[in-house]
C-alpha cells in the first residue's frame, strides 16, 4: 500500500481530505478540464481582505484558460519549460483578455510580499483553507 493510499484510507484523515478535495470543487485543490491545481485564487481571496476577491475573480479564469490552451502539454507530461512557453503564447493570444484583467486587478497581490507569494506556499494555502489540524 502506498503512503497516499494509507493516508486516504484512514478514517482519522477523512475531514482533512474532504477539506482539501471537497465535492464542491471550492477547496484547497480545484479541478478544471485539464488538471487539478492548488486553489491560489481562492487563497488570495481569503488572505487579502482589501482586494483579494477582485484579484481571485480575475486570476481563476486566466488559470482555466491557460489550462485549456495547454491541455496537450499536461496530457503528455511536458517539461515545465514547455508548459511555461505554452502559457506565455496563450496569454498573448487566446487568453490575453484574461491576463489584462489580472494585470489590473492583482497589482498588490503580485507585489513583493503580496498574497500571491504567500499563497504559493503549499503549507500556508492548505492551512488557510483547512486549518492546521492541530
C-alpha positions in Angstrom: 0.0 0.0 0.0 1.4 3.4 -0.9 1.8 6.2 1.6 -1.0 8.2 0.0 -3.4 5.2 -0.1 -2.6 4.6 3.6 -3.3 8.2 4.4 -6.6 8.5 2.5 -7.7 5.1 3.8 -7.5 6.1 7.4 -10.8 7.4 8.9 -8.9 10.0 11.1 -7.9 11.8 7.9 -11.4 12.0 6.3 -12.1 15.5 7.4 -8.8 16.8 6.2 -9.1 15.0 2.8 -12.7 16.4 2.4 -11.4 19.9 3.1 -8.6 19.6 0.5 -10.8 17.9 -2.1 -14.4 18.9 -1.4 -17.2 17.8 -3.6 -18.0 21.5 -4.4 -14.6 22.0 -6.1 -14.0 25.0 -4.0 -11.4 23.8 -1.6 -7.6 23.9 -1.4 -7.4 22.0 -4.6 -9.7 22.8 -7.6 -10.1 20.8 -10.8 -10.8 22.0 -14.3 -10.9 20.2 -17.7 -7.2 19.9 -17.8 -5.8 19.4 -14.4 -6.1 19.7 -10.6 -4.3 22.7 -9.1 -3.9 24.3 -5.7 -6.5 27.0 -5.4 -4.2 30.0 -5.3 -7.1 32.3 -6.4 -9.2 31.2 -3.5 -6.3 31.6 -1.1 -5.7 35.2 -2.4 -9.4 35.9 -1.7 -9.1 34.6 1.8 -5.7 36.3 2.5 -6.1 39.8 1.0 -9.2 41.3 2.6 -8.9 44.5 0.7 -8.6 43.5 -3.0 -8.2 39.7 -2.9 -11.7 38.9 -4.2 -11.2 41.1 -7.3 -7.9 39.5 -8.0 -9.2 36.0 -7.4 -12.1 36.6 -9.8 -9.6 37.7 -12.4 -7.0 35.0 -11.8 -9.1 31.9 -11.8 -10.4 32.4 -15.4 -6.8 33.1 -16.6 -5.6 29.8 -15.0 -8.5 27.9 -16.6 -7.8 29.5 -20.0 -4.1 28.6 -19.7 -5.0 25.0 -18.7 -7.3 24.6 -21.7 -4.9 26.2 -24.1 -2.1 24.0 -22.9 -4.0 20.8 -22.2 -1.8 18.9 -24.6 1.3 19.8 -22.5 -0.4 18.5 -19.4 -1.6 15.3 -21.0 1.8 14.5 -22.4 3.6 15.4 -19.2 5.6 18.1 -21.0 8.5 19.8 -19.2 7.9 22.8 -17.0 9.7 24.9 -19.7 7.4 23.7 -22.4 4.3 24.4 -20.2 5.6 27.9 -19.4 6.2 28.6 -23.1 2.7 27.4 -23.9 1.1 29.6 -21.3 3.1 32.6 -22.5 1.9 32.0 -26.0 -1.7 31.6 -24.8 -1.5 34.8 -22.7 -0.5 36.8 -25.8 -3.3 35.2 -27.8 -6.5 33.5 -26.7 -6.0 34.3 -23.0 -4.8 37.9 -23.4 -8.1 39.5 -22.2 -7.9 37.4 -19.0 -4.3 38.4 -18.5 -5.3 42.1 -18.9 -7.8 41.6 -16.1 -5.2 40.0 -13.8 -2.7 42.8 -14.6 -5.3 45.5 -13.5 -6.8 43.6 -10.5 -3.8 42.0 -8.9 -1.1 44.6 -8.7 -0.8 44.5 -4.9 -1.2 40.7 -4.7 1.7 40.1 -7.2 3.9 42.7 -5.5 6.7 41.6 -3.2 5.2 40.2 0.0 1.7 40.1 -1.6 -0.9 37.4 -1.3 0.4 35.5 -4.4 3.8 35.0 -2.8 2.2 33.9 0.5 -0.3 31.6 -1.2 2.4 30.0 -3.3 3.5 28.3 -0.1 1.5 25.0 -0.1 1.5 24.6 3.7 0.1 28.2 4.1 -2.5 27.5 1.4 -3.7 24.3 2.9 -3.8 25.8 6.4 -5.7 28.8 5.1 -8.4 26.6 3.8 -8.4 23.8 6.3 -6.7 25.0 9.5 -3.6 23.5 10.9 -5.2 20.2 12.0 -3.8 20.7 15.5 
